[in-house]
Amino acid sequence: MTKKPISDFHLGPAWAESQAIGAVVSGWALVELHIDAMIWTLAEVHPLKGACITAQLASISRRLYAFAALIAQYNPSEEITTKINKYIETSNTLARKRNRVAHDPWLHKGEADSPLAESYRLEITAEKKLKFQEIPIKTQELYGLAIEIENHRVALMDLAIQIDAELGTSLKDLGASILARHSEKDGSHHGG
């Protein structure tokens, strides 16, 4: 493939890819919200107090390590521990893909609102060796990643059901109640 000079590109993704990038980023935020809510529940803290803690955990890895450590306090079976570790491993792989989408600069060639426009992710890394490369990305690839992330969120909820069944926790009920819990009053002061 002939490398295009960077000057042939315009800043920002083409319009279609912008929407797909949003689907990836917002889908991942839901995964993180579910993990945060599980941490609050396991730590037995009100969501507003728990958010003061989990907001300091910058990566999905740190959140999941905290989640696993809290689950360990319940003495789970080896089977549950293995499933949690597998979920962490899969999360770390997906996080790398999501981070490339969310944090790499985006470029496009052609008119941004044209269906013929081509979007590129400008990957700049220096993990032992410099990588400074425009990587072409199709809308379908981004939506595929968004679907993969949604499936990962559903897998987390399935794991919560299994954990609840074994340990008697109440993690599975978080999906529908996260927003409602935000408005709960516990007698403490609320920001705002």
ZIDAQUI-V192110 format. One record per backbone hydrogen bond with DSSP energy under -1.0 kcal/mol. CO is the residue of the C=O (numbers start at 0). NH is the residue of the N-H. Records with the same first field share a line. If there is no record, write none. Layout:
# ZIDAQUI-V192110
CO->NH, NH
This chain:
# ZIDAQUI-V192110
4->7
5->8
9->107
13->17
14->18
15->19
16->20
17->21
18->22
19->23
20->24
21->25
22->26
23->27
24->28
25->29
26->30
27->31
28->32
29->33
30->34
31->35
32->36
33->37
34->38
35->39
36->40
37->41
38->42
39->44
45->49
46->50
49->53
50->54
52->55
53->56
58->62
59->63
60->64
61->65
62->66
63->67
64->68
65->69
66->70
67->71
70->73
71->74
76->80
77->81
78->82
79->83
80->84
81->85
82->86
83->87
84->88
85->89
86->90
87->91
88->92
89->93
90->94
91->95
92->96
93->97
94->98
95->99
96->100
97->101
98->102
99->103
104->121
105->11
106->119
107->9
108->117
110->113
111->14
113->116
117->108
118->136
119->106
120->122, 134
122->132
124->130
125->127
130->124
132->122
134->120
137->141
138->142
139->143
140->144
141->145
142->146
143->147
144->148
145->149
146->150
147->151
148->152
149->153
150->154
151->155
152->156
153->157
154->158
155->159
156->160
157->161
158->162
159->163
160->164
161->165
162->166
163->167
170->173
173->177
176->180
177->181
180->183
